[in-house]
Amino acid sequence: MYSTVEIKRRIRTIRQTRQITKAMYLIASSKLSRAMEKYRANHVYFEKIRSTVKDIIVHSPEIDHPFFVPRGNERASYLVIAGNKGLCGAYNHNVLQTALSHIQQHRGSVNIFVVGQVARDFFKRKGYNVNDDFLYAAENPNFHYSRDMAEQLIDAYSQNEMDELYIVYTHMESTVKQTPKVIKLLPVELSAFRDVSLDVEYRADILYHPSPKAVLDLLIPKYLLGFIYGALIQSFASEQQARMMAMDTATKNADDMIAELQIKYNQARQAVITNEISEIMGGVAALE
Amino acid sequence: MASEFYLEVITPERTFFRGNVEMVIVNSSDGELGIIKGHVPMVALVAIGTLKIKQNGKWREAAINEGFMEVRPDKTIILSHSVEWPEEIDVKRAQAALERAQERARQRRSMKEYYQSKAAMARAMARLKVKKRYNID
């Protein structure tokens, strides 16, 4: 049995921790509502640009364009999107493990572009070649960051610095379900669109205006930019969602612990009083 | 009564327009391109400029950024980074952007920057043009 002073001290420390988790819960939930607003606004574009690109691939018999021609799979680049901070449940762990297991299956050189400090530290520790130019994009994803990222990645691809480009991010399926995903961005392949359904089936070749090359030169960078922006937004929203849930659980656990300790404290206090009374009674009895 | 088709105009930040229209005109790389119902499936570039939509016999105009248009049998989709109705355009901001871009173009640093400032100039001018025309009407 602990003494009352010790129990009181423990209750106080748990209360302080609870204040922190409660505050983090509130911060995460306000960030989440902002992130969800962005997500909802972006969701339509994200889905639409993917189904449009798929539609184009399906209806174009053969595409002879640098973004479509496979180059082998010797040098792979990964864009891995995780968080800047921990304390968000399994969010970072899930996305990083997904990335790692995919990377480990790859034979040949690997270059990793990381978003978020947790991702950088994780891959540095594992001894990978890490490029942290995009580290800043984890907080507050916006269109400018995405544009810089897309431009740099496309430049690197065009200058033949990589054979393949993958993106690893957390896909927001619903507010309660987020799953990490690996998608091949370059070269553009039909297999990357397996989860995209076409709105309408028709059999006809598409006309390109003014020319297939001119259209694809613009379309693919826009597709990458749209994808990266969407992936940043969804990852950020998933992170806030995960943190909110983790902090909510932590706060509840703290409440439970405080309640339990409070009972223990009351028992200990009562034991002390009982003890004192019996001592006094003993003293009185001895006097008589 | 002209026949209608379904048009969607979408940007990464919002759904700009969605509904049945009679005709839509965009700037493509080689001039204006008009779409009416029954157009053959096509993917076209959309250049910075004016987007014109005819709905219920009335034309509306918006300033549009670079993007592309997909014409499908069931509907037409326009995807662009930004599209704005005249009432959403901030003249002062567009004017400032135009001057900034002109200044940058004068400095002639690199080819890439030159193209960027040219694109910024075109965007600002497209916004100002739409805004001006709307105010006269």
Interface residues (C-beta under 8 A of the other chain):
Chain A: K38 A41 N42 V44 Y45 F46 K48 I49 T52 D55 I56 H59 F143 D199 V200 Y202 A204 D205 I206 L207 Y208 H209 P210 A214 V215 L218 L219 K222 G226 Y229 G230
Chain B: E8 I10 T11 P12 E13 R14 T15 S28 S29 D30 L33 V40 P41 M42 V43 A44 L45 E66 G67 F68 E70 R72 P73 D74 K75 I77 L79 H81
